[in-house]
Amino acid sequence: IMNIVVLQRDIVWAQPAENCRRCMEAIERNPGADLYVLPEMFSTGFCTNPEGVAETMDSDTLKWMKDTAAKNDAAVAGSVAVTDGERYFNRFYFVKPDGTVAHYDKKHLFTYGGEHHRFTAGEDRVVVEWKGVRILLEVCYDLRFPVWARNRGDYDMILYVASWPTPRVAAWSALLVARAIENQCYVAGVNRVGTDPACEYCGGTVVIDPYGKTIAECPMGEESEVSAVIDMDALAAFRQKFPVLEDRDLMF
């Protein structure tokens, strides 16, 4: 059993310290979880022009994530706009309480919004293990590309962190369910609410079980947090009873 809390946040544009403070308040309202998941670029808002907004690799935001993980004896996850030399990455950090940091750099940059002009795409698929759960890290637009997320028998849950705009939220909701069903896994999709200089966001943060059923969800359009239980015994029993993954395509 792993207890997860997903946090649907209204992000203050380009103010990392304020966003971290607000996230801390939300975490303190929900003590005792094993994992806290924040949205895409939770410290700044989604920026396609990262100059002056992106943070360094040893930023105060990453330090806050480490301190928060240690304080709560829990993992903390979310993406941050990061500058690495002359390159920028949309970097999904997964921070454990012992200070260990894993990261995934978003592969599918949002070309429609111009993210690919300034950010560098990641090349590696990343699975982390925490509390007996193998977790695939994905960011927003990655959700539209099922081949990249195809379960090779190497994970039990997908985390999608996002800044997914309101006009396309129906696609967000439908694709999260699809990824859970086709990969026979848990899916947690964590989206923001509020506005930034370019878009409006209504949330749709949800945790879905391997049957495609919603087991926890945040109210649409509101800052909120919700918890869910990831039951590995139930997942193992379902996979054994109905071994869909054994018939998966192996072309990728």
C-alpha positions in Angstrom: 0.0 0.0 0.0 1.2 3.5 -0.9 -0.6 6.7 0.1 -0.5 9.4 -2.5 -1.7 13.1 -2.3 -2.1 15.0 -5.5 -2.2 18.8 -5.3 -4.1 20.9 -7.7 -2.6 24.4 -7.5 -3.2 27.9 -8.7 0.4 29.0 -9.6 1.6 32.5 -9.1 3.5 33.6 -12.2 7.3 33.5 -11.8 7.4 33.6 -8.0 9.0 30.4 -6.8 9.2 31.3 -3.2 5.5 32.1 -2.9 4.5 29.0 -4.8 6.6 26.8 -2.6 5.2 28.5 0.5 1.6 27.8 -0.7 2.5 24.2 -1.6 3.9 23.7 1.9 0.6 24.9 3.4 -1.3 22.3 1.3 1.1 19.5 2.2 0.8 20.4 5.9 -3.0 20.1 5.5 -2.5 16.5 4.4 0.1 14.9 6.6 1.1 11.3 6.6 1.3 10.5 2.9 4.1 8.6 1.2 4.1 10.8 -2.0 3.1 14.3 -2.8 2.7 15.3 -6.4 2.6 18.9 -7.7 1.8 20.1 -11.2 4.1 21.0 -14.2 6.4 23.9 -13.5 4.7 24.3 -10.1 7.2 27.0 -8.9 6.8 29.4 -11.8 3.9 28.5 -14.1 4.3 27.1 -17.6 6.8 29.3 -19.5 7.8 28.9 -23.2 10.2 31.9 -22.9 12.3 30.7 -19.9 14.9 33.5 -19.8 14.7 35.1 -16.4 12.1 32.5 -15.2 13.9 29.2 -15.3 15.8 28.1 -12.2 19.3 26.7 -11.9 19.9 23.0 -11.2 20.7 23.8 -7.6 17.8 26.2 -7.1 15.9 27.1 -4.0 12.9 25.2 -5.3 14.9 21.9 -5.5 16.3 22.6 -2.0 12.7 23.2 -0.8 11.6 19.8 -2.3 14.5 18.1 -0.5 13.7 19.8 2.8 10.0 19.0 2.4 10.6 15.4 1.6 12.9 15.0 4.6 10.5 16.8 7.0 7.5 14.7 5.9 9.4 11.4 5.4 7.8 11.3 2.0 8.7 11.7 -1.6 7.9 15.0 -3.4 7.4 15.2 -7.2 6.8 17.9 -9.7 8.3 19.6 -12.7 10.5 22.7 -12.8 11.8 24.9 -15.6 15.6 24.4 -15.3 18.6 26.1 -17.0 21.6 23.9 -17.6 24.4 25.9 -19.2 22.9 27.3 -22.4 20.0 24.8 -22.5 16.6 24.7 -20.8 14.7 21.7 -19.7 11.2 21.0 -18.4 12.5 18.7 -15.6 10.3 16.4 -13.6 12.0 15.9 -10.2 11.2 13.0 -7.9 12.8 13.7 -4.5 13.0 11.1 -1.8 13.3 11.9 2.0 17.0 10.8 2.1 17.8 13.5 -0.4 18.0 11.2 -3.4 16.9 13.0 -6.6 15.7 11.3 -9.8 14.6 13.4 -12.8 13.0 13.0 -16.1 13.3 15.7 -18.9 10.1 16.1 -20.8 10.5 14.4 -24.2 7.5 15.7 -26.1 7.8 19.4 -26.1 4.6 21.3 -26.8 5.3 22.6 -30.3 1.8 24.2 -30.6 2.8 26.6 -27.8 6.4 27.0 -28.9 8.1 25.1 -26.1 10.4 23.4 -28.5 12.0 26.7 -29.6 13.7 27.3 -26.2 13.6 24.0 -24.4 15.6 20.8 -25.1 13.8 17.6 -25.3 14.8 14.7 -23.0 15.8 11.4 -24.5 15.4 8.9 -21.7 12.3 7.2 -20.2 12.6 7.2 -16.4 11.1 4.8 -13.9 11.6 5.3 -10.2 10.8 2.9 -7.4 9.2 4.1 -4.2 7.5 2.2 -1.4 7.4 -0.9 -3.6 5.8 0.9 -6.5 7.5 1.4 -9.8 6.6 4.8 -11.2 6.9 6.1 -14.7 7.5 9.9 -14.9 5.7 11.9 -17.7 4.9 15.5 -18.3 1.8 17.0 -19.8 2.0 16.7 -23.7 3.6 13.3 -23.2 0.1 12.1 -22.5 -0.8 12.2 -26.2 1.9 9.7 -27.2 1.0 6.2 -26.0 4.0 4.5 -27.5 6.3 6.5 -25.2 4.3 5.3 -22.2 3.8 1.7 -23.3 4.1 -0.6 -20.3 7.0 -3.0 -20.9 6.4 -4.7 -17.6 8.6 -2.2 -15.9 6.2 0.0 -14.0 3.0 0.0 -11.9 1.9 3.7 -12.0 2.3 6.7 -14.3 2.5 10.2 -12.9 1.5 12.9 -15.4 2.1 16.5 -14.2 0.6 19.2 -16.4 -0.4 22.7 -17.3 -3.2 21.5 -19.5 -5.5 24.3 -20.7 -9.3 24.4 -20.2 -10.3 24.2 -23.9 -8.7 20.7 -24.2 -9.5 19.3 -20.7 -11.8 16.7 -22.2 -8.8 15.1 -24.0 -6.8 15.2 -20.8 -9.5 13.3 -18.9 -10.1 10.7 -21.7 -6.4 10.0 -22.3 -5.6 9.5 -18.6 -8.2 6.8 -18.5 -6.9 5.2 -21.7 -3.3 5.1 -20.4 -4.5 3.3 -17.2 -6.6 0.7 -19.1 -4.1 0.0 -21.9 -1.1 -0.3 -19.5 -3.0 -2.0 -16.7 -1.6 0.4 -14.2 -2.5 3.2 -11.8 -2.4 6.7 -13.3 -2.2 10.0 -11.4 -2.8 13.1 -13.5 -2.0 16.4 -11.7 -3.1 19.6 -13.5 -3.1 23.2 -12.3 -5.9 25.7 -12.1 -6.0 29.5 -12.6 -4.5 31.6 -15.3 -1.1 32.6 -16.7 -0.2 35.1 -19.4 -1.3 32.7 -22.1 -3.9 30.3 -20.9 -6.7 29.4 -18.4 -6.6 26.1 -16.5 -9.4 24.2 -14.8 -7.7 21.3 -13.2 -9.1 17.8 -13.7 -6.6 16.3 -11.3 -7.4 12.6 -10.8 -6.1 9.2 -9.7 -7.3 6.3 -11.8 -7.1 2.6 -11.1 -6.0 -0.1 -13.6 -9.7 -0.7 -14.5 -10.0 2.9 -15.6 -12.1 3.9 -12.6 -11.6 7.2 -10.8 -10.6 6.5 -7.2 -9.9 10.2 -6.2 -10.4 13.5 -7.9 -10.1 17.2 -7.1 -13.1 19.6 -7.8 -12.8 21.3 -11.2 -11.6 24.9 -11.1 -10.6 24.9 -7.4 -7.3 24.7 -5.6 -7.5 21.5 -3.6 -5.8 18.3 -2.6 -7.0 14.7 -2.6 -5.5 11.4 -1.4 -5.6 7.9 -2.8 -4.3 4.5 -2.0 -2.1 2.6 -4.5 -2.8 -1.1 -3.7 -0.1 -3.3 -5.1 -1.7 -6.5 -4.0 -4.9 -5.6 -6.0 -2.8 -4.6 -9.0 -0.9 -7.9 -8.9 -4.1 -9.9 -8.6 -5.7 -8.1 -11.6 -2.6 -8.6 -13.8 -2.5 -12.3 -12.9 -6.2 -12.9 -13.5 -6.3 -10.8 -16.7 -2.8 -10.8 -18.1 -3.2 -8.2 -20.9 0.4 -7.1 -20.8 1.6 -10.5 -21.9 0.0 -9.8 -25.3 1.4 -6.3 -25.7 3.1 -5.3 -28.9 6.9 -5.3 -28.6 7.7 -3.1 -31.6 9.1 -0.3 -29.4 
